[in-house]
Amino acid sequence: MLLVHASDIHLDSPLVGLEAYDGCPKVALRTATRAALARLFDVAISERASLVLISGDLYDGAWKDYSTGLYFVAQARRLREADIPIVIVRGNHDAESQIAKHLKLPDNVRELSTHAPESVRYEGIDVVVHGQGFAVRDVREDLARRYPPAESGAFNVGMLHTALGGREGHEPYAPTSLAVLSDKGYDYWALGHVHAREIVSRSPYVVYPGNLQGRHVREQGAKGATLIEVQGGRVAGVEHRDLDQVRWLDCVIDASELTGLADVVERVREELDDGVRAAEGRMLAARVTIAGASRAHGDLVKRGERLAAEVRAAAVDVGGEGLWVGEIRARTRSLLDTAALAKSRDPIALLMRAADEAATDEAVARSLMACLADLAAKLPEEIRKDPAFAFLDDPGSLPEVLRDVQEMLVAHLVDRSDLEPP
Protein backbone atom coordinates (compact mmCIF):
# COMPACT_ATOMS: atom_id res chain seq x y z
CA MET A 1 0.00 0.00 0.00
CA LEU A 2 1.22 3.48 -0.87
CA LEU A 3 0.22 6.78 0.74
CA VAL A 4 1.15 10.21 -0.64
CA HIS A 5 1.75 13.05 1.83
CA ALA A 6 1.91 16.71 0.72
CA SER A 7 1.41 20.05 2.41
CA ASP A 8 1.69 23.81 1.93
CA ILE A 9 0.65 23.84 -1.70
CA HIS A 10 -0.45 27.51 -1.53
CA LEU A 11 -2.32 27.10 -4.78
CA ASP A 12 -2.02 30.16 -7.07
CA SER A 13 0.21 31.95 -4.60
CA PRO A 14 2.48 34.29 -6.59
CA LEU A 15 6.16 33.45 -6.71
CA VAL A 16 7.96 36.59 -5.57
CA GLY A 17 11.33 38.16 -6.21
CA LEU A 18 11.46 38.29 -10.01
CA GLU A 19 8.36 40.17 -11.11
CA ALA A 20 10.05 43.56 -10.72
CA TYR A 21 12.53 42.70 -13.47
CA ASP A 22 11.78 43.40 -17.12
CA GLY A 23 11.30 40.21 -19.11
CA CYS A 24 10.72 37.90 -16.16
CA PRO A 25 8.89 34.63 -16.99
CA LYS A 26 5.54 35.69 -15.54
CA VAL A 27 3.53 32.82 -16.97
CA ALA A 28 5.85 30.15 -15.58
CA LEU A 29 5.85 31.81 -12.18
CA ARG A 30 2.11 32.35 -12.08
CA THR A 31 1.29 28.73 -12.98
CA ALA A 32 4.04 26.99 -11.00
CA THR A 33 1.89 25.95 -8.02
CA ARG A 34 -0.79 24.57 -10.35
CA ALA A 35 1.76 22.56 -12.28
CA ALA A 36 3.18 21.17 -9.03
CA LEU A 37 -0.30 20.09 -7.86
CA ALA A 38 -0.94 18.38 -11.20
CA ARG A 39 2.38 16.54 -10.86
CA LEU A 40 1.43 15.46 -7.34
CA PHE A 41 -1.76 13.86 -8.60
CA ASP A 42 0.06 12.40 -11.61
CA VAL A 43 2.33 10.55 -9.18
CA ALA A 44 -0.61 9.38 -7.07
CA ILE A 45 -2.29 7.94 -10.17
CA SER A 46 0.80 6.42 -11.78
CA GLU A 47 1.98 4.85 -8.51
CA ARG A 48 -1.56 3.60 -7.72
CA ALA A 49 -1.64 5.30 -4.36
CA SER A 50 -4.29 4.23 -1.86
CA LEU A 51 -4.69 7.65 -0.24
CA VAL A 52 -3.47 11.25 -0.61
CA LEU A 53 -2.91 13.35 2.53
CA ILE A 54 -2.76 17.17 2.35
CA SER A 55 -1.66 18.60 5.70
CA GLY A 56 -2.81 22.19 5.40
CA ASP A 57 -2.41 25.38 3.39
CA LEU A 58 -3.86 24.04 0.18
CA TYR A 59 -4.84 27.65 -0.53
CA ASP A 60 -3.14 30.93 0.26
CA GLY A 61 -5.10 33.23 2.52
CA ALA A 62 -8.27 35.24 2.00
CA TRP A 63 -8.44 34.87 -1.78
CA LYS A 64 -11.83 35.12 -3.50
CA ASP A 65 -10.86 33.94 -6.98
CA TYR A 66 -12.91 30.80 -7.50
CA SER A 67 -10.82 29.74 -10.48
CA THR A 68 -8.22 28.67 -7.91
CA GLY A 69 -10.66 26.39 -6.16
CA LEU A 70 -12.14 25.13 -9.41
CA TYR A 71 -8.66 24.10 -10.55
CA PHE A 72 -8.28 21.99 -7.41
CA VAL A 73 -11.72 20.44 -7.95
CA ALA A 74 -10.80 19.50 -11.52
CA GLN A 75 -7.57 17.88 -10.35
CA ALA A 76 -9.31 16.07 -7.47
CA ARG A 77 -11.79 14.58 -9.93
CA ARG A 78 -8.88 12.94 -11.73
CA LEU A 79 -8.17 11.06 -8.50
CA ARG A 80 -11.84 10.19 -8.09
CA GLU A 81 -11.74 8.53 -11.51
CA ALA A 82 -8.73 6.55 -10.29
CA ASP A 83 -10.60 5.65 -7.05
CA ILE A 84 -8.08 7.50 -4.88
CA PRO A 85 -9.46 9.38 -1.83
CA ILE A 86 -7.99 12.65 -0.54
CA VAL A 87 -7.93 13.79 3.09
CA ILE A 88 -7.34 17.44 3.96
CA VAL A 89 -6.85 19.44 7.14
CA ARG A 90 -6.95 23.21 6.98
CA GLY A 91 -3.87 25.20 7.84
CA ASN A 92 -3.50 28.81 8.94
CA HIS A 93 -3.85 30.11 5.37
CA ASP A 94 -6.85 27.89 4.62
CA ALA A 95 -8.61 29.28 7.67
CA GLU A 96 -8.74 32.68 5.96
CA SER A 97 -9.72 31.35 2.54
CA GLN A 98 -13.15 32.23 1.23
CA ILE A 99 -12.61 29.54 -1.40
CA ALA A 100 -12.20 26.80 1.21
CA LYS A 101 -15.33 27.92 3.06
CA HIS A 102 -17.76 27.89 0.14
CA LEU A 103 -16.45 25.50 -2.50
CA LYS A 104 -18.22 22.16 -3.00
CA LEU A 105 -15.63 19.39 -3.19
CA PRO A 106 -15.83 16.07 -5.05
CA ASP A 107 -17.00 13.10 -2.97
CA ASN A 108 -13.52 11.57 -2.88
CA VAL A 109 -12.25 14.56 -0.87
CA ARG A 110 -12.70 14.52 2.89
CA GLU A 111 -11.92 17.66 4.88
CA LEU A 112 -11.52 16.93 8.58
CA SER A 113 -13.33 18.99 11.18
CA THR A 114 -11.99 22.34 12.40
CA HIS A 115 -13.97 22.18 15.66
CA ALA A 116 -12.64 18.95 17.22
CA PRO A 117 -10.40 16.03 16.32
CA GLU A 118 -12.04 13.74 13.77
CA SER A 119 -11.18 10.19 12.75
CA VAL A 120 -12.00 8.58 9.39
CA ARG A 121 -11.56 4.88 8.71
CA TYR A 122 -10.95 3.61 5.18
CA GLU A 123 -12.12 0.01 5.44
CA GLY A 124 -10.79 -1.25 2.13
CA ILE A 125 -7.19 -0.39 3.03
CA ASP A 126 -7.38 -0.61 6.85
CA VAL A 127 -6.22 2.98 7.38
CA VAL A 128 -7.54 5.36 10.04
CA VAL A 129 -6.78 9.06 9.63
CA HIS A 130 -7.03 11.37 12.65
CA GLY A 131 -6.83 15.15 12.44
CA GLN A 132 -8.22 18.61 13.08
CA GLY A 133 -7.94 21.68 10.87
CA PHE A 134 -7.63 25.35 11.75
CA ALA A 135 -10.91 27.21 12.32
CA VAL A 136 -8.95 30.47 12.66
CA ARG A 137 -5.52 31.51 11.49
CA ASP A 138 -3.89 32.04 14.87
CA VAL A 139 -4.19 28.68 16.64
CA ARG A 140 -2.08 28.68 19.80
CA GLU A 141 -3.45 25.60 21.56
CA ASP A 142 -2.05 22.09 21.37
CA LEU A 143 -4.59 20.45 19.06
CA ALA A 144 -2.78 17.11 19.06
CA ARG A 145 -3.22 16.64 22.79
CA ARG A 146 -6.94 15.99 22.25
CA TYR A 147 -6.48 13.52 19.39
CA PRO A 148 -7.82 10.01 20.20
CA PRO A 149 -5.53 7.01 20.74
CA ALA A 150 -4.71 4.73 17.82
CA GLU A 151 -7.33 2.24 16.69
CA SER A 152 -6.27 -1.40 16.72
CA GLY A 153 -6.16 -3.46 13.55
CA ALA A 154 -5.39 -0.50 11.29
CA PHE A 155 -2.60 1.74 10.08
CA ASN A 156 -3.06 4.99 12.00
CA VAL A 157 -2.17 8.38 10.50
CA GLY A 158 -2.22 11.69 12.38
CA MET A 159 -2.58 14.89 10.34
CA LEU A 160 -1.59 18.20 11.89
CA HIS A 161 -0.57 21.67 10.73
CA THR A 162 1.98 22.69 13.34
CA ALA A 163 5.36 24.20 14.11
CA LEU A 164 5.86 21.60 16.88
CA GLY A 165 8.04 23.32 19.49
CA GLY A 166 9.02 26.06 17.03
CA ARG A 167 10.69 26.28 13.63
CA GLU A 168 12.68 29.26 12.38
CA GLY A 169 10.71 31.44 10.00
CA HIS A 170 7.35 29.94 10.94
CA GLU A 171 4.71 31.13 13.39
CA PRO A 172 4.34 28.79 16.40
CA TYR A 173 0.85 27.62 15.44
CA ALA A 174 -0.71 24.56 17.11
CA PRO A 175 2.39 23.98 19.28
CA THR A 176 2.99 20.46 20.47
CA SER A 177 5.83 18.06 21.24
CA LEU A 178 7.19 14.80 19.91
CA ALA A 179 6.23 13.21 23.23
CA VAL A 180 2.57 14.14 22.74
CA LEU A 181 2.59 12.76 19.19
CA SER A 182 4.35 9.54 20.19
CA ASP A 183 1.90 8.94 23.03
CA LYS A 184 -1.01 8.55 20.57
CA GLY A 185 0.41 5.32 19.18
CA TYR A 186 0.00 6.33 15.53
CA ASP A 187 2.18 4.79 12.84
CA TYR A 188 2.75 7.99 10.85
CA TRP A 189 2.31 11.70 11.55
CA ALA A 190 1.67 13.76 8.41
CA LEU A 191 2.67 17.29 9.38
CA GLY A 192 2.41 20.58 7.53
CA HIS A 193 3.28 24.28 7.99
CA VAL A 194 7.09 24.05 7.79
CA HIS A 195 8.30 24.55 4.21
CA ALA A 196 11.53 22.58 4.56
CA ARG A 197 11.41 18.80 4.28
CA GLU A 198 12.26 17.14 7.60
CA ILE A 199 11.95 13.68 9.09
CA VAL A 200 11.51 14.65 12.73
CA SER A 201 11.30 11.08 14.01
CA ARG A 202 11.36 7.53 12.67
CA SER A 203 9.74 5.87 15.67
CA PRO A 204 7.02 6.80 15.04
CA TYR A 205 7.48 8.47 11.70
CA VAL A 206 6.87 12.21 12.05
CA VAL A 207 7.41 13.96 8.72
CA TYR A 208 7.27 17.41 7.17
CA PRO A 209 7.25 16.91 3.38
CA GLY A 210 8.01 20.61 2.86
CA ASN A 211 6.05 22.76 0.45
CA LEU A 212 5.21 21.46 -2.99
CA GLN A 213 6.66 24.45 -4.86
CA GLY A 214 9.24 26.96 -3.65
CA ARG A 215 7.80 30.47 -3.84
CA HIS A 216 10.89 32.65 -3.46
CA VAL A 217 14.66 32.44 -3.33
CA ARG A 218 14.69 31.59 0.39
CA GLU A 219 12.91 28.36 -0.54
CA GLN A 220 15.58 27.04 -2.85
CA GLY A 221 16.34 23.45 -3.73
CA ALA A 222 14.11 20.51 -4.56
CA LYS A 223 10.49 20.66 -3.41
CA GLY A 224 7.81 17.99 -3.51
CA ALA A 225 5.96 15.35 -1.52
CA THR A 226 6.60 12.22 0.53
CA LEU A 227 5.59 8.72 -0.53
CA ILE A 228 4.96 6.23 2.30
CA GLU A 229 5.17 2.52 1.59
CA VAL A 230 3.18 0.44 4.08
CA GLN A 231 3.65 -3.31 4.50
CA GLY A 232 2.08 -5.47 7.18
CA GLY A 233 0.54 -2.44 8.86
CA ARG A 234 3.91 -0.74 9.35
CA VAL A 235 5.97 1.88 7.51
CA ALA A 236 8.34 0.04 5.21
CA GLY A 237 9.91 3.19 3.76
CA VAL A 238 9.49 6.87 2.96
CA GLU A 239 10.68 8.56 -0.21
CA HIS A 240 10.82 12.20 -1.24
CA ARG A 241 9.60 12.87 -4.76
CA ASP A 242 10.58 16.13 -6.52
CA LEU A 243 7.48 17.77 -8.00
CA ASP A 244 8.31 21.47 -8.31
CA GLN A 245 7.91 23.30 -11.61
CA VAL A 246 10.33 26.16 -10.90
CA ARG A 247 13.54 25.65 -8.93
CA TRP A 248 15.09 28.52 -6.98
CA LEU A 249 18.83 29.09 -6.62
CA ASP A 250 20.61 31.55 -4.35
CA CYS A 251 23.92 31.77 -6.20
CA VAL A 252 26.54 33.21 -3.83
CA ILE A 253 30.02 33.78 -5.30
CA ASP A 254 33.05 34.15 -3.04
CA ALA A 255 35.16 36.75 -4.83
CA SER A 256 38.07 36.71 -2.38
CA GLU A 257 40.38 35.02 -4.90
CA LEU A 258 39.03 36.83 -7.98
CA THR A 259 40.76 39.84 -9.49
CA GLY A 260 38.31 41.42 -11.91
CA LEU A 261 34.90 41.49 -13.56
CA ALA A 262 35.78 38.83 -16.13
CA ASP A 263 36.82 36.37 -13.40
CA VAL A 264 33.60 37.03 -11.50
CA VAL A 265 31.37 36.49 -14.53
CA GLU A 266 33.14 33.23 -15.37
CA ARG A 267 32.61 31.95 -11.82
CA VAL A 268 28.94 32.95 -11.95
CA ARG A 269 28.63 31.09 -15.26
CA GLU A 270 30.04 27.92 -13.67
CA GLU A 271 27.66 28.10 -10.69
CA LEU A 272 24.63 28.74 -12.88
CA ASP A 273 25.58 25.84 -15.12
CA ASP A 274 25.72 23.55 -12.07
CA GLY A 275 22.33 24.87 -10.99
CA VAL A 276 20.76 24.21 -14.38
CA ARG A 277 22.03 20.64 -14.32
CA ALA A 278 20.69 20.09 -10.80
CA ALA A 279 17.27 21.46 -11.81
CA GLU A 280 16.89 18.53 -14.23
CA GLY A 281 14.91 20.33 -16.89
CA ARG A 282 12.91 22.58 -14.59
CA MET A 283 12.97 26.30 -14.97
CA LEU A 284 15.64 27.81 -12.71
CA ALA A 285 15.12 31.21 -11.08
CA ALA A 286 18.29 32.60 -9.55
CA ARG A 287 19.58 35.45 -7.45
CA VAL A 288 23.29 36.19 -7.80
CA THR A 289 25.35 37.66 -4.96
CA ILE A 290 29.07 38.40 -5.23
CA ALA A 291 30.63 38.72 -1.77
CA GLY A 292 33.92 38.92 0.08
CA ALA A 293 36.96 41.20 0.33
CA SER A 294 38.41 41.19 -3.16
CA ARG A 295 40.70 42.92 -5.63
CA ALA A 296 37.70 42.79 -7.96
CA HIS A 297 35.71 45.13 -5.69
CA GLY A 298 36.59 48.37 -7.45
CA ASP A 299 35.94 46.86 -10.85
CA LEU A 300 32.51 45.62 -9.80
CA VAL A 301 31.47 48.89 -8.19
CA LYS A 302 32.56 51.07 -11.11
CA ARG A 303 31.13 48.75 -13.76
CA GLY A 304 27.92 47.62 -12.09
CA GLU A 305 25.75 47.90 -15.19
CA ARG A 306 28.23 45.91 -17.24
CA LEU A 307 28.38 43.26 -14.50
CA ALA A 308 24.59 42.85 -14.64
CA ALA A 309 24.58 42.72 -18.44
CA GLU A 310 27.35 40.13 -18.62
CA VAL A 311 25.79 37.95 -15.91
CA ARG A 312 22.47 37.96 -17.75
CA ALA A 313 24.20 37.18 -21.03
CA ALA A 314 26.00 34.27 -19.37
CA ALA A 315 22.66 33.03 -17.99
CA VAL A 316 21.10 33.04 -21.46
CA ASP A 317 24.12 31.17 -22.83
CA VAL A 318 23.99 28.57 -20.06
CA GLY A 319 20.26 27.98 -19.69
CA GLY A 320 18.40 29.78 -22.47
CA GLU A 321 14.76 30.40 -21.61
CA GLY A 322 15.00 27.82 -18.82
CA LEU A 323 17.12 30.10 -16.64
CA TRP A 324 16.18 33.53 -15.35
CA VAL A 325 18.37 35.71 -13.16
CA GLY A 326 16.56 38.28 -11.08
CA GLU A 327 18.52 40.32 -8.56
CA ILE A 328 22.28 40.69 -9.03
CA ARG A 329 23.99 41.98 -5.90
CA ALA A 330 27.59 43.10 -5.51
CA ARG A 331 28.34 42.71 -1.80
CA THR A 332 32.11 42.74 -2.08
CA ARG A 333 34.35 45.07 -0.10
CA SER A 334 37.72 46.65 -0.64
CA LEU A 335 40.96 45.13 0.54
CA LEU A 336 41.81 48.62 1.72
CA ASP A 337 41.54 49.28 5.46
CA THR A 338 38.59 51.67 5.16
CA ALA A 339 38.28 52.05 8.94
CA ALA A 340 41.80 53.43 9.14
CA LEU A 341 41.23 55.60 6.07
CA ALA A 342 38.07 57.09 7.57
CA LYS A 343 40.06 58.33 10.57
CA SER A 344 42.64 60.14 8.44
CA ARG A 345 42.56 63.71 7.14
CA ASP A 346 42.50 62.54 3.56
CA PRO A 347 39.76 64.18 1.39
CA ILE A 348 38.37 60.72 0.74
CA ALA A 349 38.00 60.29 4.49
CA LEU A 350 35.83 63.42 4.65
CA LEU A 351 33.47 61.94 2.06
CA MET A 352 33.37 58.63 3.93
CA ARG A 353 32.53 60.35 7.21
CA ALA A 354 29.80 62.36 5.48
CA ALA A 355 28.26 59.15 4.16
CA ASP A 356 28.46 57.60 7.63
CA GLU A 357 26.76 60.64 9.15
CA ALA A 358 23.92 60.49 6.62
CA ALA A 359 23.47 56.78 7.33
CA THR A 360 23.32 57.16 11.12
CA ASP A 361 21.86 60.63 11.76
CA GLU A 362 18.06 60.66 11.41
CA ALA A 363 17.89 64.41 10.78
CA VAL A 364 20.43 64.18 7.95
CA ALA A 365 18.61 61.17 6.53
CA ARG A 366 15.25 63.01 6.55
CA SER A 367 16.83 65.97 4.81
CA LEU A 368 18.30 63.69 2.17
CA MET A 369 14.97 61.92 1.62
CA ALA A 370 13.30 65.32 1.13
CA CYS A 371 15.87 66.19 -1.52
CA LEU A 372 15.26 62.88 -3.27
CA ALA A 373 11.46 63.29 -3.27
CA ASP A 374 11.48 65.56 -6.33
CA LEU A 375 13.67 63.11 -8.20
CA ALA A 376 11.47 60.19 -7.21
CA ALA A 377 8.36 61.94 -8.53
CA LYS A 378 9.96 62.31 -11.96
CA LEU A 379 11.09 58.71 -12.37
CA PRO A 380 9.17 56.43 -14.77
CA GLU A 381 7.02 53.77 -13.10
CA GLU A 382 9.19 50.90 -14.36
CA ILE A 383 12.24 52.40 -12.66
CA ARG A 384 10.34 53.01 -9.42
CA LYS A 385 9.50 49.28 -9.34
CA ASP A 386 13.16 48.30 -9.65
CA PRO A 387 14.36 46.93 -6.26
CA ALA A 388 17.49 49.06 -6.61
CA PHE A 389 15.29 52.14 -6.06
CA ALA A 390 13.32 50.77 -3.11
CA PHE A 391 15.00 53.28 -0.78
CA LEU A 392 12.96 56.08 -2.39
CA ASP A 393 9.87 54.70 -0.64
CA ASP A 394 11.56 53.01 2.32
CA PRO A 395 13.75 55.26 4.46
CA GLY A 396 14.81 52.18 6.44
CA SER A 397 16.84 50.97 3.46
CA LEU A 398 18.67 54.28 3.06
CA PRO A 399 21.66 53.41 5.34
CA GLU A 400 22.50 50.39 3.19
CA VAL A 401 22.32 52.51 0.04
CA LEU A 402 24.60 55.14 1.57
CA ARG A 403 27.14 52.51 2.50
CA ASP A 404 27.08 51.37 -1.12
CA VAL A 405 27.69 54.99 -2.12
CA GLN A 406 30.61 55.10 0.27
CA GLU A 407 32.11 51.99 -1.33
CA MET A 408 31.59 53.51 -4.76
CA LEU A 409 33.41 56.68 -3.76
CA VAL A 410 36.34 54.71 -2.48
CA ALA A 411 36.44 52.60 -5.64
CA HIS A 412 36.40 55.66 -7.87
CA LEU A 413 38.86 57.78 -5.92
CA VAL A 414 41.43 55.25 -4.83
CA ASP A 415 43.68 53.80 -7.51
CA ARG A 416 43.44 50.01 -7.76
CA SER A 417 47.16 49.66 -7.18
CA ASP A 418 46.51 51.00 -3.68
CA LEU A 419 44.05 48.21 -2.90
CA GLU A 420 46.70 45.67 -1.97
CA PRO A 421 46.30 44.36 1.56
CA PRO A 422 48.69 46.02 4.04
Secondary structure as UniProt FT lines:
FT   STRAND          2..7
FT   TURN            11..12
FT   TURN            19..20
FT   TURN            22..23
FT   HELIX           26..30
FT   HELIX           32..46
FT   TURN            47..48
FT   STRAND          51..54
FT   HELIX           66..81
FT   TURN            82..83
FT   STRAND          86..88
FT   HELIX           92..96
FT   HELIX           98..102
FT   TURN            107..108
FT   STRAND          109..111
FT   STRAND          118..122
FT   HELIX           123..125
FT   STRAND          127..131
FT   HELIX           143..146
FT   TURN            152..153
FT   STRAND          155..161
FT   TURN            164..165
FT   TURN            168..169
FT   HELIX           178..183
FT   TURN            184..185
FT   STRAND          188..192
FT   STRAND          198..202
FT   TURN            203..204
FT   STRAND          205..208
FT   TURN            217..218
FT   STRAND          224..231
FT   TURN            232..233
FT   STRAND          234..242
FT   STRAND          246..254
FT   TURN            256..257
FT   HELIX           261..279
FT   TURN            280..281
FT   STRAND          283..293
FT   TURN            295..296
FT   HELIX           297..302
FT   HELIX           304..319
FT   HELIX           320..322
FT   STRAND          323..333
FT   HELIX           338..342
FT   HELIX           347..360
FT   HELIX           362..378
FT   HELIX           381..384
FT   HELIX           387..392
FT   HELIX           395..397
FT   HELIX           398..413
FT   HELIX           416..419
//
